[in-house]
Amino acid sequence: MAVYTDVSFEDLEECLKAYDVGTPKSFKGIAEGVENSNFFLQTDRGSFVVTLYEKRVSAGDLPFFLGLMEHLAQHGVSCPQPVRNKNGRQWAMLNGRPAAILTYLDGVSLRRPEVAQCAEAGSALAKLHEAGSGFALQRPNALSLQGWRKLADTTLAKADSVSKGLANAISTSLAQIERDWPHGLPAGVIHADLFPDNVLFMSGKISGLIDFYFACNDAYAYDLAIMLNAWCFEPDGAYNITKSRALVSSYRQHRALGADEIAALPLLARGAALRFLLTRLHDWLNPDPMALVRPKDPREFAKKLRFHMQIKSPAEYGL
């Protein structure tokens, strides 16, 4: 979450006339994340998050994102819910941007999750996959193979200015991933960005999942590979196989992994590392001067990509 487009209290009051959420008492920007403009809204009826959709989120995708959150909540997944306005619409226009009012979830995200929290997160991902299986809408993954090639083409020329040898590492790994990328794996709705900052905890248990704006239809095992990258590396760059085992084991308690999915995990993990390396590199090279937050450092995922390129077997992830 972040703030790119400012919203005055007067603009907010005008927008809220179409909603039945009460009288606003406080309204302030949330300076986290990199994608949308987010504000915390407190009214006399409760707490909400107001999101203005920017950058990579188009209005045409909102029925999928907002509808998915409603669907998941109906099937037992705790996640923010779009507050429909008096005309039943999930979103409106605010300061020239599509905007939605979402229910607020209590909980905190963890900067350094322990093994037990990794296990909780693995279970949550499997339950999300199960709950999303009946969702009627579909959305292709815009940040998969084809999207990676486009991002590479726009960033390679300046990649070595961020880290020496980065351009070659990207080119070499992308060529190998494009050649060997698995197809036909079990697929459905995935979160595609379930990092620790998108998982809320209370008293050691998950209280909610947030930020569904990369959600799409893709391989379930790819979503798991994203989590291996996000949850199982220590700050010094070391891969924590204990966390990996806990996460995957908990996932498998709710959804079985096929032999083809297990065999594909090393390559899927490479692809996931490359995906976040490329998007972070793009944002690092093209910073938004209006944003309240600094783009995330792509070098973290350059290290992770190099680690995955050395993996020969799923056993090295603890499987």
C-alpha positions in Angstrom: 0.0 0.0 0.0 1.1 3.6 -0.6 -0.1 7.0 -1.6 0.3 8.4 -5.2 -2.9 10.4 -5.6 -3.8 12.8 -2.8 -7.5 13.0 -1.7 -8.9 16.0 0.2 -11.4 15.6 3.0 -13.9 17.5 0.9 -13.4 15.0 -2.0 -13.9 12.2 0.4 -17.1 13.6 1.8 -18.5 14.0 -1.7 -17.6 10.4 -2.6 -19.1 9.0 0.7 -22.5 10.5 -0.2 -23.0 7.4 -2.4 -22.2 5.0 0.5 -23.9 4.1 3.8 -20.7 3.9 5.9 -21.4 6.7 8.4 -19.9 10.1 9.0 -16.1 10.3 8.5 -14.1 11.1 11.7 -10.5 10.7 10.4 -8.8 10.0 7.1 -5.0 9.5 6.5 -2.7 8.0 3.9 -1.1 4.6 4.4 2.6 4.8 3.4 3.3 1.1 2.6 3.6 -0.9 -0.6 4.1 0.1 -4.2 1.0 -0.3 -6.2 -2.1 1.7 -5.2 -3.0 4.8 -3.1 -4.5 3.7 0.2 -6.1 5.6 3.0 -7.3 4.6 6.5 -10.9 5.8 7.0 -12.5 5.9 10.4 -16.3 6.7 10.6 -18.8 6.6 13.4 -19.7 3.1 12.2 -16.3 1.5 11.9 -12.9 1.4 10.1 -12.3 1.1 6.4 -9.6 1.3 3.8 -10.1 3.5 0.8 -8.1 2.3 -2.2 -7.4 4.3 -5.4 -6.2 2.1 -8.2 -3.1 3.2 -10.0 -0.2 1.9 -12.2 -0.7 -1.8 -12.9 -4.3 -2.1 -11.8 -6.9 -1.3 -14.5 -10.6 -0.7 -14.0 -11.3 -3.6 -16.3 -9.8 -6.0 -13.7 -11.7 -4.7 -10.7 -14.7 -7.0 -11.2 -12.3 -9.9 -10.9 -10.3 -8.6 -7.9 -13.3 -7.3 -5.9 -15.6 -10.2 -6.9 -12.9 -12.7 -5.9 -12.6 -11.1 -2.4 -16.4 -11.4 -2.0 -16.3 -15.0 -3.2 -13.4 -16.0 -0.9 -15.1 -14.5 2.1 -18.2 -16.5 1.4 -16.1 -19.6 1.4 -14.3 -19.1 4.7 -11.2 -17.0 3.7 -10.8 -13.9 5.9 -10.0 -11.0 3.5 -11.2 -7.4 2.9 -14.6 -7.0 1.4 -15.6 -4.2 -1.0 -18.4 -2.1 0.5 -21.0 -1.7 -2.2 -22.5 1.8 -2.6 -26.2 2.6 -2.5 -26.6 1.5 -6.1 -24.9 -1.8 -5.5 -21.6 -0.9 -7.2 -18.3 -2.2 -5.9 -16.3 0.8 -6.9 -16.6 4.5 -8.0 -14.4 7.3 -9.3 -12.4 9.5 -6.9 -10.0 12.2 -8.0 -10.0 10.7 -11.5 -9.1 7.2 -10.3 -11.2 4.1 -9.8 -11.7 3.6 -6.1 -13.2 1.2 -3.6 -14.0 1.2 0.0 -12.9 -2.0 1.7 -13.6 -3.4 5.2 -10.7 -3.1 7.6 -9.1 -6.2 9.1 -7.4 -6.3 12.5 -4.0 -7.8 12.7 -0.3 -7.2 12.0 2.0 -8.4 9.3 5.4 -9.9 10.4 8.7 -8.7 9.1 10.5 -12.0 10.1 8.0 -14.8 10.4 9.1 -17.8 12.4 8.6 -21.5 11.5 5.1 -21.7 13.0 3.9 -18.6 11.1 5.3 -20.2 7.9 3.2 -23.2 8.5 0.1 -21.1 9.1 0.8 -19.3 5.8 1.1 -22.6 3.9 -2.3 -23.7 5.2 -3.8 -20.4 4.3 -2.6 -20.6 0.7 -4.0 -24.1 0.3 -7.4 -23.0 1.7 -7.4 -20.0 -0.7 -6.8 -22.3 -3.6 -9.6 -24.6 -2.5 -12.0 -21.6 -1.9 -11.2 -20.0 -5.2 -12.0 -23.1 -7.3 -15.6 -22.1 -7.8 -15.0 -18.5 -8.8 -16.6 -17.9 -12.1 -14.4 -15.0 -13.5 -11.0 -15.6 -14.9 -7.9 -13.4 -15.3 -4.7 -14.4 -17.1 -1.5 -13.8 -15.3 -0.1 -10.7 -16.9 3.2 -11.1 -15.0 4.1 -14.6 -16.3 6.5 -15.7 -19.1 5.4 -13.2 -21.7 5.3 -10.3 -19.3 8.8 -11.2 -18.0 10.3 -10.9 -21.5 8.8 -7.5 -21.9 10.1 -6.3 -18.5 13.6 -7.7 -19.4 13.6 -5.9 -22.7 12.9 -2.5 -20.9 15.4 -3.0 -18.0 18.4 -4.9 -19.3 20.3 -1.9 -20.7 20.5 -0.3 -17.2 20.5 -3.5 -15.0 24.3 -3.5 -14.4 24.0 0.0 -13.0 22.1 -1.6 -10.1 24.3 -4.6 -9.7 27.3 -5.8 -11.7 26.5 -8.8 -13.9 22.8 -8.4 -13.3 21.9 -8.1 -17.0 23.7 -11.4 -17.9 22.1 -13.2 -14.9 18.6 -12.0 -16.1 19.2 -13.0 -19.7 20.7 -16.4 -18.9 18.0 -17.4 -16.4 15.1 -16.0 -18.6 16.3 -18.0 -21.6 16.5 -21.2 -19.5 13.1 -20.6 -17.8 11.4 -19.9 -21.2 12.8 -23.1 -22.6 11.8 -25.4 -19.7 8.8 -23.7 -18.2 6.2 -26.4 -17.2 2.7 -26.4 -18.7 -0.4 -28.3 -17.8 0.0 -28.2 -14.1 -3.1 -28.0 -11.9 -4.3 -24.5 -12.0 -6.9 -22.1 -10.8 -7.2 -18.8 -8.8 -3.9 -17.9 -7.2 -3.0 -14.9 -5.0 0.4 -14.4 -6.8 1.8 -12.0 -4.1 1.3 -13.7 -0.7 4.3 -12.1 1.0 4.4 -11.7 4.8 3.2 -8.1 4.5 0.0 -9.4 2.9 -0.8 -11.8 5.7 -2.2 -10.5 9.0 -1.7 -12.3 12.4 -3.3 -12.0 15.8 -2.2 -14.2 18.7 -0.1 -16.3 16.4 -2.9 -17.2 14.1 -3.8 -15.7 10.7 -6.5 -13.0 11.0 -6.7 -12.2 7.3 -5.1 -12.1 3.8 -4.9 -8.8 1.9 -3.8 -7.2 -1.4 -5.4 -9.4 -4.1 -4.4 -7.1 -7.0 -2.0 -9.5 -8.6 -4.5 -12.4 -8.3 -5.1 -14.3 -11.5 -5.5 -17.8 -12.9 -2.2 -19.8 -13.0 -0.6 -22.9 -11.6 -1.2 -23.5 -7.9 2.4 -24.7 -7.5 3.7 -21.4 -8.9 1.8 -19.6 -6.1 3.6 -22.0 -3.6 6.9 -21.2 -5.3 6.3 -17.5 -4.7 5.8 -18.2 -1.0 9.1 -20.1 -0.9 10.8 -17.0 -2.1 8.8 -14.7 0.2 8.8 -16.6 3.5 11.8 -18.9 3.5 14.9 -16.7 3.1 16.6 -15.1 6.1 17.8 -11.4 6.0 21.3 -12.6 5.2 20.1 -14.4 2.1 20.3 -17.9 3.5 17.5 -20.3 2.6 15.8 -21.7 5.7 14.9 -25.3 4.8 13.0 -25.7 8.1 10.6 -22.9 7.2 10.3 -24.4 3.8 9.4 -27.8 5.1 6.8 -26.4 7.5 5.2 -24.2 4.8 4.9 -27.0 2.2 3.9 -29.6 4.7 1.0 -27.5 6.0 0.0 -26.7 2.5 -0.1 -30.4 1.6 -2.4 -31.1 4.6 -5.2 -29.2 2.8 -4.3 -29.8 -0.9 -2.2 -32.7 -2.2 0.7 -31.9 -4.5 1.1 -34.1 -7.6 4.4 -35.6 -8.6 4.5 -33.2 -11.6 4.1 -30.2 -9.3 6.8 -31.3 -6.9 9.2 -31.9 -9.8 8.5 -28.5 -11.2 9.0 -26.5 -8.0 12.7 -25.7 -8.6 11.9 -24.1 -12.0 8.8 -22.4 -10.7 10.8 -20.9 -7.8 13.4 -19.6 -10.3 10.5 -18.1 -12.3 9.0 -16.5 -9.2 12.3 -15.0 -8.2 12.8 -13.6 -11.7 9.3 -12.1 -11.7 9.9 -10.1 -8.6 13.4 -9.2 -9.6 12.1 -7.7 -12.9 9.2 -5.8 -11.4 11.4 -4.4 -8.6 14.1 -3.5 -11.1 11.6 -1.7 -13.3 10.3 0.3 -10.4 13.8 1.0 -9.1 14.9 2.4 -12.5 11.7 4.3 -13.0 10.8 5.7 -9.6 7.5 7.7 -9.1 8.5 11.1 -7.6 5.0 11.4 -6.2 5.2 8.2 -4.1 5.6 8.4 -0.4 7.7 5.1 -0.4 11.0 4.2 -2.0 10.8 1.3 -4.5 12.0 -2.1 -3.1 15.6 -3.1 -3.8 15.7 -5.6 -6.7 19.1 -7.0 -5.5 17.3 -9.1 -2.9 15.7 -11.1 -5.6 18.8 -11.2 -7.7 20.4 -13.2 -4.8 17.4 -15.5 -4.6 17.4 -16.1 -8.3 21.1 -17.1 -8.2 20.3 -19.5 -5.3 17.4 -21.2 -7.2 19.6 -21.5 -10.4 21.9 -23.8 -8.3 19.1 -26.1 -7.1 19.0 -29.5 -8.8 16.2 -31.3 -6.9 13.0 -30.6 -5.0 14.7 -32.3 -2.0 16.9 -29.2 -1.6 13.7 -27.3 -0.6 12.9 -30.0 2.0 10.5 -32.0 0.0 
